[in-house]
Amino acid sequence: MIVNSVSATDTFMSAAVANAGADTVNGSLSVGYLLDPANPKYDSTAGMKLYKRLMAKYGPGLNQNNGLYLYGAAEAYDTVQLLTKLGKNPTRSALMKAARS
């Protein structure tokens, strides 16, 4: 089976194994566009340091290696950057202009 525009994180793959067995996911390929928070080779990057610092502060006890948390943090970061670009008069027009830049 080939599915486009989908990436399975370790969380989903582990759930599939737990519920249906390893044969369900054996041979699967999944490609993502985010750094893997479970891979220590990315721990020295600025973004991963920020993510892990925020997780330690606001999500103590949560699994920092869960890629879904990293995805959520990245989306939140982008949203804050966008809102920051809006300036003092947030309008739809300003939002669209900021998003395009």
C-alpha positions, -999 to +999 in steps of 0.1 A: +000+000+000+013+035-008-002+064+010+008+100+001+014+129+025+014+107+057+042+101+081+039+076+110+057+087+142+071+061+166+039+067+187+017+055+159+040+027+148+042+014+184+004+016+188+000-005+156+025-031+169+007-032+202-027-036+187-021-057+156+014-072+159+047-065+143+037-080+110+014-051+105+042-026+103+072-047+091+084-033+058+067+000+063+086+032+053+077+065+067+093+099+058+089+130+080+100+165+076+107+172+113+138+163+133+133+132+154+133+142+191+142+106+200+174+108+180+203+123+202+221+136+171+197+165+170+200+174+207+226+201+200+204+220+175+189+253+187+153+242+179+156+209+197+172+227+227+143+251+228+117+224+224+132+202+252+135+232+275+098+241+269+087+205+274+106+203+307+090+235+319+054+230+306+051+193+302+070+176+329+065+139+329+054+139+292+075+119+267+097+145+250+106+119+224+070+119+211+072+135+176+036+147+180+046+170+208+074+184+186+050+189+158+026+208+181+055+229+194+066+238+159+031+248+149+028+270+180+061+286+173+052+294+137+018+309+149+036+331+174+060+343+148+031+351+125+012+370+152+043+389+160+046+401+124+010+415+125+021+446+143-003+469+163-033+466+139-041+429+135-064+427+105-071+399+081-052+418+055-022+422+078-024+385+087-023+375+050+006+399+043+025+385+073+018+349+062+031+355+027+063+370+040 
